[in-house]
Structures are given as C-alpha cells and as structure tokens.
Amino acid sequence: MKTMLQLSLKRSFKQLLIYKSAFAGLIIILVLAGISIYTVITIPYEEAIKLWRAGEQHWLDNPRNAFPSWINLFLSKKMPETIALSTKKAQPGVSKAIIPVDGKFSTIRIYFSFNYEYDDFPSEVNLFFEANFTTSAPKLTIYWIKPNGEEITLKSFLISKDDRYYISGDDKLALTLRDSISKKLNKTFGYEAMVQLLLFAQEDESILNPNTAKVMKGKYTLSIDGIAFETGINLDAKLVVYGKVYGWAGTDHLRRDLGIALLWGTPIALSFGVTASVTITLIQIFIGAISAWFGGKTDTLLQRITEIFMILPFLPTLIMISTFYKFNIFVLLLVVIALTIFGGGVKNYRAMFLQIKEFPYVEAARTYGASNLRVVMLYLIPKILPTIIPSMVLSVADFVFLEAALAILGLGDPLAPTWGKIINDAYDRGALYKGLYYWVLEPSIMLAATSLSFAMLGFALDKIFNPKLKEM
Amino acid sequence: MRYLVKRAIILFITVITAVYVTILIANMGGYVDEIVKSEIYLSVSQSVRQNPAYRALNETQIMRLIDEIYNLEIKKIGFDKPFIYRSFIYLKDAISLNLGRALFLASDSGSRSVRIIILERLPNTVLLFTTTQLILFFAGLFFGLFLSRRYGSFLDKMSVLLAPLSSLPGWFYGIFLILVFASLFRLWFGAGLPYGGMVDPTTSPADKLAYALDVLKHMILPVASWLLAYSFINIYVRRTFFLMFSSEDYVELAKAKGLPESIIQRRYILRPTLPPIITDFSLTLIGSWMGAIVTERVFGWPGIGSLFYAASMIFDTPVLVGLVVIYAYLLAATVFMLEIVYAILDPRIKVGGR
C-alpha cells in the first residue's frame, strides 16, 4: 500500500514539472524557504524583535523614511546616502585634538570633512556629543565651511555630558541663513527653506525656488572649536548627514531598517500559512470521516457543530478574540485553527466519505473485523488525501493573507515584525499620500510572491490529482 | 411544509448557539458585565439627580443613595447570580434583537442605540458589496458559458492561466489601485480618484444627483479591486462547472436532436447548474458583507466592516455582539430562503409532501 502511494507520488512529481507555472511556483517557494533559513540562522528571533522594538535610539544613525539604495540605479538624479563621521572611529576626514594649556584650561578642535557628490539635499543633519568633564562644561563654537570656502557660524553653546545639536532642526539658524542669502541676492525667498538645503545649496538665484535649488558639490567641513576651563577633559562628537536612501530595503518612520521585517516576515508567513492549512485540512478530513463513518447521533452532533461555526462570521470572531486577548503569533495560529476546524470543508469531506463508505474494499475490511479507527485512518482518509492536496496548497495563500489582514487591522502579534505590520505602519503614516511607495510595495511584493507561488503550484496539482479537470 | 418548519427550527437553534458562543467569547474579558453595570449606574444616577425629592441632599448623600439603589438594581437583574445564569439573559436580549446601547460609539444622528448605529451603516456595505457581487455573478455566468463553448481557445487558456491571480485578496489589489489611480494619477495628471471614503464632505446630500454621482465615483476603486481579485477565479470555476455539465449524456442527446445552441444552454446546461450557483452566490454575498472588514478599512468605506473594526478597537462589546447577531440572522434567513428557492428552481427536489 505504502509503496503504491510512493510510486504514485513520484509519478505526480514528474508530471508536476511538466507544468511551467508549477515549476515557477516551486522555485519561488524554494527561494522563500531559503530566505527563511538564512534569516533564522543569521538574525535570531529574539534579536529581531529587539531590533524591531528598540525604538529610535537604536537606529539614530539611519535616515527617516529613506528609499532603498538601489533606487539610484533608476534615477537620473543621485539621491544621497547617509554620511556618518565619528571621532571614536579612525575615519578619513576626521581629526580631533584636545590640548591642555598651562595646566589650567584645554582647547578643543575637531574637524569633520567629507565629499558631498549627490544631486539631492540630505534629509537631516545632526551632531551628537559625548563629553567627559568634572566641573566646567566646555564652550563650543561650530562652523560650517562650504566647498567654495565660505564659512558659516552655526552655533555657540555650553554643552552637557550627553548632548546633541539637531542642525537641520535649528529654526533660528534657518532664519539667519535665509536673511543673509536674501540680502546677498537682493531677493526674498518664496518659501521656507530648510537648514539642510541652505547649507548645501548653491547660493544663486536657483536657491529661491525649492524646485530649482541645486546642490553645491564638493568638500564640506564642519569644525568644532572649544575651550574648557579644566584639563583632562575628553569630547567625542559624531556628525550624521542623513541621506535619502538606505540599505536594500529603506527605512520607516522610526528609522528602522525595513530589511529586518522583510526578512523575518518570510519565515513567519511561511510557517503560519503552511501550519494553518495543513493542520486545518487534516483535522477537517478527520472530522468528516468520523461523521460519515459512524453516522447516527455522532453525525448529527458533528454536523450541528459545523453549522454553528459556519454561522459564526470567521473574521469578525477572530478580530474580537484577538482584540480582547492580545496574542502572539503562535497563539493566534491556534485560535485560527480552532475556529476553522469545523468549517465548510467538513461538509464536503463528509459527502466524499459517504460515497467511499459504500465501496467494496471498505466492506471487505469491515467483514474481516477491522476496528473503526483502522477503517477511518487506513481506508477512508488515504483514499481522498491526494484529491485534497491541491486545495491544501491553495489555502496556504489564504492563511498568509489572513495574518497580513489581521496585522493591517492592528491585531497581529504586537512584537513580531511581519509584512502585514509594515503595510499597516505605512498605511497609518499615509505612505500612499506622501509617495513613499517602496514602503507599501516591498512587503506587498513579498506577500504576492508567496501566495502566487502556492496558488500556481496548487492549480497544477489540482489538474494532476483530479484527472477530470485535466481534460479541461 | 413540515420539512420547512423542521429546517427553520434547526436553523434557529443553530443561530441561538452561535450567538451564545459569541457572548461567551465577548464575556471572557468581562466586558459585557461592565457594560450592563455602567448602564445601570448611569440610569440610576440620572434618575436620582433628576428627582426633585432628593434635591435637598448634599453630594455625599446623593452618592450614597445612588450606590444603594444601584446595588439593589444589580441584585434585581441577578448580577449576584453566577455568570452561567446571566449569560442566558444576554442571550435572550440578543436573540430578541434588544441590542442595547453602545458604550462609546454613536450613530451620525447622535444615537447610542446599537440597532440604529448598525442600521445606519448596513446600507453602505450592502450597496458596495451587492454591486460588486452582482457584477461578479453575471460576469462569471456570461464568461463562464462563453468560455465553456470555446474550450481550448486562446481566451480559455488565458482564463486558466490567470486564475491563480485570485489567490490575492481584494483589499490587496485595493492598495495597488489606490497607489496608481489616487496617488500616481494626482502626481501625473493633477487629478485622480478618491483615496477612500464614500462621499466628499463638500458634496451636499440635498442635491440627489450630484450626491449619487459622488458615491459612484468613490465606489469605482473598491469595486474594481474586488473584480480584479475575484473575477478570474470566478470565471474559471464557472467555466469548469459548465464544461462538466456539457458532457452529460442528456446534453449530448439534445445536441444530437439538433436543438439550437441557445436552448441547449438555457434549458440543458444553465437550469440544472443554477441551484448550486445560486447557493454559492447568496452565501458569498452575505459573507462579503461581514468579511470585507479589511477592504472597508483600506478604502475608509463607512460600512459595517469599518464599524466592526472601530468597535473592536475601543472594546465596544454591545456593537460587536449586535453585529454578529444580525449577521447570524441574515445568514440563517438566507439559508432558509435557499431551501425554498431550490424547490422552485430544481423540480427534482420536492419539498415535504407537497
């Protein structure tokens, strides 16, 4: 019996490869499985959750809502990458000198220079400090030197031990810069130019319109001059010129790398979809078989239960349960299974079993005294299993999307990074209004690829296992 | 007749059980209890404060009085009784469509009655998804028949090839349609279809024609997203179904007799296949009213799906239970109607001893 089944499975597999769509589907599934394995090995689940939930602190060096880097391949204008320079690392263009003078005070001098060769302005410019002093806080003056040699004083202030200066958020600076440029050009600004534009733009007529403003390319320098009235102090600084592209996946509104959620979404979606569809189908078949085989009161009872579950609206009930009890993804899976095992499928399988029940070989089994369980497990269920496989594969797609749908309603696992979660975030932040299409498209493409691959495979399997369809 | 009555009774018991399960689920968090308690407290305190007889009392005395009456009331409705006992009271209320008052949500007209809130939203959902399902239904019938006659043609092969596209749900296509027709169109042409909603807030309901047109405009994308998602599979399934029936012996016989194609289609293929198709259609239709929560959320459509979503977000249990009750009734009524329709459409089924 077993060898027969194996043989027929082997034949079916060969047939499967004849269908191009099934082949494509299989390849995609294999790729997705590969991604899953890679992800689970390289980024452990706990770490992924930690990274995803860390908040902005962890991602301070990432730009906000940045497009994926490869977008530069398709654009005539080159979008800026993030430039991060720190005195803690030995990087070209960074120099730091703290010199004690007379044993009474120290002078501080830090330079950051970098080449800016992009066609668009940075999204933000921030400066972070870590100072180490006992009594007197160092006084710093920060200068900005443009490629044409022009020097701008940004700010002069006493710093605290853990300080930061959001240069691009300095409205006062923006006002001063706009005033001085207006005076130089003898024309007024038609819009509220941001600091990052004013610092990086060519100061001619073009700057007066946000659409024509051009980047002045070349070597920029930010210098920090300071004085502290004690010796033995230390100061570290980090300059971050935030770009507009990041990584292979871009970032979201919390500067998080979308890549993590895209990667981790794969094993979650696959395991959720496959587990749900396989478990549910098998249990439904089992219930259908029991119902058909025993008949009588058992049948009536099981059919009534099924009808009750069919009247209960599935998605609303699921939503209700998951709002009242915030579940993690695995409990959610169990709830989904519990709600669907008495689904409409039971009715179909029961109808199939009612026919099979009358087959001579079942009758033979009964005469030689096979137990009820034996008949159900070895004679009834294996008979229809092959015809069920296609719909099992097809329903994987449904469950993958179910998880996404719940996430879009804000009801998924509160911790796990999933594709639906990204779409939900993007939707909440109006990604479609703001033109941040990558944010919606990336998880969508993953979702579509997953469910299409299972669907293509399922349709082909359907033709192989249900030969009546094959002729059509 | 006896058969129908029996079916009706069974269906009613099913509905009752389903609603009871819902109440149990909603109660596990203790929310329904809280609703009732807060409702009683509200009415007690209102009646005490408005009673001129108590006007002379100061605030602490009034509070004590309210507490006293409140505790009495709680006892009166049996809140000192165990939950099992009380759950049947909720069940009775729900089944008799005595849906109570919403905790937080209110209808547009300002009413707190759950029934009014639901009845206000229901037509919006019915409008959108009945339109969609009707188009899907007739497109499925028409193209299904058409393709089953042209079996093996290019179009037929296309329908087979495109069927897997329906593994993506309607709301998913909705996101793409919004991206292209609302967002990108505004970028390219300066004007696009609405992002969502049912009418522009600026359109006045007084001007009936303009209002209807505006609603139609807002319906384009949601309807299109469902058509895109479900018409391929729909046509594919119908086509396969008709194909199976066209190879039946009696159809072959009719062909051999030389009957015209249109009669064969109408009388020999469509008629016997109609009952399952209609069952499928009506169940899908009812299901779509409740199952389109995500679509309504994506398009911001103010139907019962959005209502359910909003209610579940703020734990407005009376609204949730009310929606499930109404849905269960609708579904049961549909199933019952189908039994009758079956008898009319399919002469092979004789209902009872008629």
HADDOCK unambig.tbl for C-alpha pairs under 7 A between the chains (distance, minus, plus):
assign (segid A and resid 307 and name CA) (segid B and resid 14 and name CA) 6.76 0.50 0.50
assign (segid A and resid 308 and name CA) (segid B and resid 14 and name CA) 5.31 0.50 0.50
assign (segid A and resid 308 and name CA) (segid B and resid 15 and name CA) 6.91 0.50 0.50
assign (segid A and resid 308 and name CA) (segid B and resid 17 and name CA) 6.65 0.50 0.50
assign (segid A and resid 308 and name CA) (segid B and resid 18 and name CA) 5.29 0.50 0.50
assign (segid A and resid 309 and name CA) (segid B and resid 18 and name CA) 6.99 0.50 0.50
assign (segid A and resid 311 and name CA) (segid B and resid 15 and name CA) 6.93 0.50 0.50
assign (segid A and resid 311 and name CA) (segid B and resid 18 and name CA) 6.59 0.50 0.50
assign (segid A and resid 311 and name CA) (segid B and resid 328 and name CA) 5.59 0.50 0.50
assign (segid A and resid 311 and name CA) (segid B and resid 331 and name CA) 6.63 0.50 0.50
assign (segid A and resid 312 and name CA) (segid B and resid 18 and name CA) 5.82 0.50 0.50
assign (segid A and resid 312 and name CA) (segid B and resid 328 and name CA) 6.60 0.50 0.50
assign (segid A and resid 315 and name CA) (segid B and resid 291 and name CA) 6.25 0.50 0.50
assign (segid A and resid 320 and name CA) (segid B and resid 312 and name CA) 6.25 0.50 0.50
assign (segid A and resid 321 and name CA) (segid B and resid 25 and name CA) 6.89 0.50 0.50
assign (segid A and resid 323 and name CA) (segid B and resid 312 and name CA) 6.41 0.50 0.50
assign (segid A and resid 324 and name CA) (segid B and resid 29 and name CA) 6.38 0.50 0.50
assign (segid A and resid 397 and name CA) (segid B and resid 167 and name CA) 6.25 0.50 0.50
assign (segid A and resid 398 and name CA) (segid B and resid 167 and name CA) 6.92 0.50 0.50
assign (segid A and resid 405 and name CA) (segid B and resid 294 and name CA) 6.43 0.50 0.50
assign (segid A and resid 409 and name CA) (segid B and resid 294 and name CA) 6.97 0.50 0.50
assign (segid A and resid 432 and name CA) (segid B and resid 179 and name CA) 6.00 0.50 0.50
assign (segid A and resid 432 and name CA) (segid B and resid 183 and name CA) 6.26 0.50 0.50
assign (segid A and resid 433 and name CA) (segid B and resid 183 and name CA) 6.16 0.50 0.50
assign (segid A and resid 448 and name CA) (segid B and resid 168 and name CA) 6.69 0.50 0.50
assign (segid A and resid 451 and name CA) (segid B and resid 167 and name CA) 6.28 0.50 0.50
assign (segid A and resid 451 and name CA) (segid B and resid 168 and name CA) 6.83 0.50 0.50
assign (segid A and resid 452 and name CA) (segid B and resid 164 and name CA) 6.36 0.50 0.50
assign (segid A and resid 452 and name CA) (segid B and resid 165 and name CA) 6.65 0.50 0.50
assign (segid A and resid 452 and name CA) (segid B and resid 167 and name CA) 6.43 0.50 0.50
assign (segid A and resid 455 and name CA) (segid B and resid 164 and name CA) 5.23 0.50 0.50
assign (segid A and resid 455 and name CA) (segid B and resid 167 and name CA) 6.19 0.50 0.50
assign (segid A and resid 456 and name CA) (segid B and resid 164 and name CA) 5.72 0.50 0.50
